[in-house]
Amino acid sequence: MAHITYKTQGTCSQFIDLDVDENGIIQQVSFVGGCHGNLQGISSLVRGMHVDDVKQKLDGIRCGYKSTSCPDQLVRAIEQLEKA
């Protein structure tokens, strides 16, 4: 099991805690800060998904005028975890 606590950039959430198993399946994800209900929903939806599917679906999503979003930052967290 791989774990990362990722410090987000450019979003209301401050951190993402992420656990991915050896098969690339997201086991747990939680956001610190941000829109609690929406982020609980995202966490619930991606739990059990393969990281490649999550990256494909969430990469590049923007939040209003911002150049990123919490879903996009989850992709950045996955990418950083994959590099470790």
Secondary structure as the mmCIF struct_conf table of DSSP 4:
data_model
#
loop_
_struct_conf.conf_type_id
_struct_conf.id
_struct_conf.beg_label_comp_id
_struct_conf.beg_label_asym_id
_struct_conf.beg_label_seq_id
_struct_conf.end_label_comp_id
_struct_conf.end_label_asym_id
_struct_conf.end_label_seq_id
STRN STRN1 ALA A 2 LYS A 7
BEND BEND1 GLN A 9 CYS A 12
STRN STRN2 SER A 13 VAL A 20
TURN_TY1_P TURN_TY1_P1 GLU A 22 ASN A 23
BEND BEND2 GLY A 24 GLY A 24
STRN STRN3 ILE A 25 ILE A 25
STRN STRN4 ILE A 26 GLY A 33
BEND BEND3 GLY A 34 GLY A 34
HELX_RH_AL_P HELX_RH_AL_P1 HIS A 36 VAL A 46
TURN_TY1_P TURN_TY1_P2 ARG A 47 GLY A 48
STRN STRN5 HIS A 50 HIS A 50
HELX_RH_AL_P HELX_RH_AL_P2 VAL A 51 LEU A 58
TURN_TY1_P TURN_TY1_P3 ASP A 59 GLY A 60
TURN_TY1_P TURN_TY1_P4 GLY A 64 TYR A 65
BEND BEND4 LYS A 66 SER A 67
HELX_RH_AL_P HELX_RH_AL_P3 CYS A 70 LYS A 83
#
